[in-house]
């Protein structure tokens, strides 16, 4: 299928073109979020997109938003482009399957990360300091140590071309206040608990993930994307069972892209290197498999 690197919707004001999403104003109270096929790593958008990636991300987010509706409210208004206001239906050939009509929310200034295992930036922090985001941990832990209960570890939200930075819970409190920091922590861990249990029943381990939260009328709601291979690390349960505690199960997310980039002579600044076709195909295949396992069917609109 044809890759969508970026979108142009005549008649709608483009508010922002992020690492992956194009965001349009729809009246005063709503936004159109369009997931392109762009892929970013180390906070840099890579030159070549992965065909259909935006559809997979959007459809998986829709599945999670619906599953988690009993845990928290979210910003979704409509998922069918033909039921959205004009001029969106006229652009259905590009927007179908990759677009969400959502309520405008005041987004809180932090990424809210739930960690079920010691890996990624958490593992790097632990090796340097013996702690993760200011949470002191016992000496001698190995990579992929399981946290039970999971950890809540916030980070800053990077602008494009910059890098997220892990921060302590105390730093989050200093930014948003004690009451909201407590609420963000509790909601993040509650959502992670429900999602982790569902995924495990479908043969998927959610290692860690990041959420974004916003507010409408003083009420905190879940926004942006949810538990996708762009915002999470996944293992297949059978791989984790055979590899842990000492091995490294293959990740079914964009880690395959990060791993390839780590072998390249690249300083992690834009522009990034172009992905080889086989790496892009592997990443796409893993995105599709995670969707099919978690949602229990094929990806809608993925021709």
C-alpha positions in Angstrom: 0.0 0.0 0.0 1.0 3.6 -0.5 2.8 5.2 2.4 1.4 8.5 3.8 4.3 10.7 4.8 2.1 13.7 5.6 -1.4 14.9 5.0 -3.0 18.1 3.7 -6.7 18.5 4.4 -8.1 21.5 2.5 -10.5 23.5 4.6 -9.0 22.6 7.9 -6.3 24.5 9.8 -3.2 22.5 10.4 -2.1 23.2 14.0 0.9 21.0 14.3 2.8 18.4 12.4 4.5 16.2 15.1 6.8 13.2 14.9 3.9 11.0 13.7 0.6 12.9 13.9 -0.8 15.8 11.9 -3.2 17.8 14.0 -6.0 19.9 12.6 -8.5 22.2 14.2 -12.2 21.2 13.8 -14.2 24.1 15.1 -13.4 25.5 18.5 -13.8 22.4 20.6 -12.4 19.5 18.5 -9.3 18.3 16.8 -8.6 15.8 14.0 -5.6 13.6 14.8 -4.2 11.9 11.8 -1.5 9.3 12.2 0.9 9.4 9.3 3.2 6.5 8.4 6.3 8.5 9.7 8.4 6.7 12.2 10.6 8.4 14.8 13.4 7.0 16.9 15.5 8.8 19.5 13.1 11.7 19.0 14.1 12.1 15.3 11.7 11.5 12.4 13.4 9.1 10.0 13.4 9.9 6.2 11.3 7.0 5.0 7.8 6.0 6.3 6.5 2.5 7.0 3.4 1.9 4.8 0.2 1.5 6.9 1.9 2.2 10.2 -0.5 5.0 11.0 -3.5 2.8 10.4 -2.2 0.1 12.7 -1.4 2.7 15.5 -4.8 4.3 15.2 -6.8 1.0 15.2 -4.9 -0.3 18.2 -5.5 2.9 20.1 -9.2 2.7 19.3 -9.3 -0.9 20.6 -7.6 0.2 23.9 -9.7 3.3 24.3 -12.8 1.1 24.1 -11.4 -1.5 26.4 -10.3 1.0 29.0 -13.5 3.1 29.0 -14.5 1.6 32.3 -11.2 2.7 33.9 -10.9 6.2 32.6 -12.6 8.7 30.3 -10.9 9.7 27.1 -11.0 12.3 24.3 -12.6 10.2 21.5 -15.6 11.7 19.7 -15.7 9.7 16.4 -13.5 7.1 14.6 -15.4 6.8 11.3 -14.3 9.5 8.9 -17.6 9.4 7.0 -19.4 10.4 10.2 -17.1 13.3 10.8 -17.8 17.0 9.9 -17.0 18.4 6.5 -14.5 18.6 4.8 -13.2 15.4 6.4 -15.3 12.8 4.5 -14.1 14.3 1.2 -10.6 13.3 2.2 -11.5 9.7 3.2 -9.2 8.1 0.7 -6.2 9.4 2.8 -7.8 9.7 6.2 -9.7 6.5 6.6 -8.5 4.2 9.3 -5.8 6.6 10.5 -7.9 9.5 11.9 -9.6 10.3 15.2 -12.0 13.2 15.9 -11.3 14.2 19.5 -12.2 16.8 22.1 -9.7 19.5 22.7 -8.0 19.1 26.0 -5.4 21.0 28.0 -2.6 18.4 27.9 -0.6 18.0 31.1 3.1 18.7 30.6 4.6 15.2 31.3 4.8 11.8 29.8 3.4 9.3 32.3 5.4 6.0 32.1 4.5 2.7 33.7 7.4 0.2 33.9 6.8 -3.5 34.4 10.5 -4.4 33.7 13.9 -2.9 34.1 15.0 -2.1 30.6 15.4 0.8 28.1 16.2 4.2 29.7 15.3 2.8 33.1 18.1 0.2 32.8 20.6 2.9 31.7 19.6 5.1 34.7 19.9 2.2 37.1 23.4 1.3 35.8 24.5 4.9 36.3 22.8 5.8 39.6 21.2 2.7 41.2 17.8 4.4 40.7 15.1 5.0 38.1 13.6 8.5 38.1 14.8 9.0 41.6 13.4 5.6 42.9 16.2 3.9 44.7 16.4 0.2 43.8 18.3 -2.7 45.4 21.9 -3.4 44.2 22.5 -6.2 41.8 19.4 -6.2 39.7 19.7 -7.6 36.2 18.4 -6.2 33.0 14.7 -7.2 32.5 14.1 -7.5 36.2 10.3 -7.5 36.7 8.8 -4.8 38.9 5.9 -6.0 41.0 4.1 -3.7 41.5 5.1 -1.7 38.3 6.9 1.7 38.7 5.5 5.1 37.8 8.3 7.1 36.2 7.4 10.4 34.6 9.4 12.2 31.9 9.5 15.6 30.2 7.7 16.0 26.9 10.3 16.8 24.2 9.8 19.2 21.3 10.6 17.7 17.9 14.3 17.2 17.6 14.9 17.2 21.4 14.9 14.2 23.8 12.6 13.3 26.6 14.3 13.3 30.0 13.3 11.1 32.9 12.3 13.1 36.0 11.5 12.2 39.6 8.0 12.1 41.1 9.1 15.1 43.2 9.9 17.0 40.0 6.5 16.2 38.6 4.9 17.5 41.9 6.9 20.7 41.5 5.5 21.1 38.0 1.9 20.2 38.3 1.2 20.1 42.1 0.8 17.3 44.6 -2.9 16.5 43.9 -2.5 16.2 40.1 0.8 14.3 40.3 -0.9 11.8 42.6 -3.9 11.5 40.2 -1.6 11.0 37.2 0.3 8.3 38.9 -2.8 6.5 40.1 -4.6 6.7 36.8 -1.5 5.6 34.9 -0.9 2.5 37.0 -4.7 1.6 37.0 -4.8 1.7 33.2 -1.5 -0.2 32.9 -2.8 -2.9 35.2 -6.0 -3.5 33.2 -4.1 -3.4 29.8 -1.3 -5.7 31.1 -3.8 -8.3 32.2 -5.7 -8.2 28.9 -2.5 -8.4 26.8 -1.1 -11.3 28.9 -4.3 -13.3 28.2 -3.6 -12.8 24.5 0.0 -13.9 24.7 1.6 -10.4 24.9 3.7 -9.0 27.7 3.6 -5.2 28.0 7.0 -4.3 29.3 6.4 -0.5 29.7 4.4 2.2 28.1 3.8 5.9 28.2 0.5 7.8 28.5 -0.5 11.3 28.0 -3.3 12.9 30.1 -5.2 16.1 29.6 -8.1 18.0 31.3 -11.5 19.1 30.1 -13.5 21.1 32.6 -11.2 20.1 35.4 -11.5 16.3 34.7 -8.5 14.3 33.8 -8.9 12.2 30.7 -6.7 9.9 28.6 -5.5 11.5 25.3 -3.2 10.9 22.4 -2.3 7.3 21.4 -2.6 4.4 23.8 -0.5 1.3 24.2 0.8 1.2 20.6 4.2 -0.2 19.4 5.3 3.5 19.1 4.7 4.2 22.8 5.2 0.8 24.4 7.5 -2.2 24.5 6.0 -5.6 23.9 7.2 -9.2 24.1 5.5 -12.3 23.0 4.7 -14.3 26.1 6.3 -17.5 24.7 9.6 -15.5 23.9 9.6 -14.1 27.4 9.0 -17.4 29.1 11.9 -19.0 27.3 14.4 -16.1 27.5 13.9 -14.7 31.0 15.3 -14.1 33.6 18.8 -13.9 31.9 18.0 -13.5 28.2 16.6 -10.7 26.0 13.3 -11.6 24.3 12.9 -9.9 20.9 10.7 -6.8 21.1 7.5 -6.6 19.0 7.5 -2.8 18.6 9.8 -0.3 17.1 12.8 -1.6 19.1 13.9 -3.4 15.9 14.4 0.1 14.4 16.3 1.4 17.4 18.5 -1.6 17.4 19.5 -1.1 13.7 20.1 2.6 14.3 22.4 1.8 17.2 24.7 0.0 14.6 24.9 3.1 12.4 27.4 6.0 12.5 24.8 8.4 13.5 24.8 11.0 16.3 21.0 10.9 16.9 20.4 14.3 15.4 18.2 15.0 12.3 18.2 13.9 9.6 18.3 10.2 10.6 19.5 7.4 8.3 17.1 5.8 5.8 15.8 2.5 7.0 16.7 -0.6 4.9 13.6 -2.2 3.3 14.1 -5.4 5.4 14.2 -3.4 8.7 11.0 -1.5 7.8 9.3 -4.7 6.8 10.2 -6.4 10.0 8.9 -3.5 12.1 5.7 -3.4 10.1 5.2 -7.2 10.6 5.7 -6.9 14.3 3.2 -4.0 14.5 0.6 -6.1 12.7 1.2 -9.2 14.9 0.9 -7.2 18.1 -2.4 -5.7 16.9 -3.8 -9.1 15.8 -2.8 -10.8 19.1 -4.2 -8.0 21.4 -7.3 -7.2 19.4 -8.1 -10.7 18.2 -8.5 -10.0 14.5 -7.0 -8.4 11.4 -6.3 -4.6 11.3 -9.3 -2.7 9.9 -8.6 -0.6 6.8 -5.2 -2.1 6.2 -5.3 -2.9 2.5 
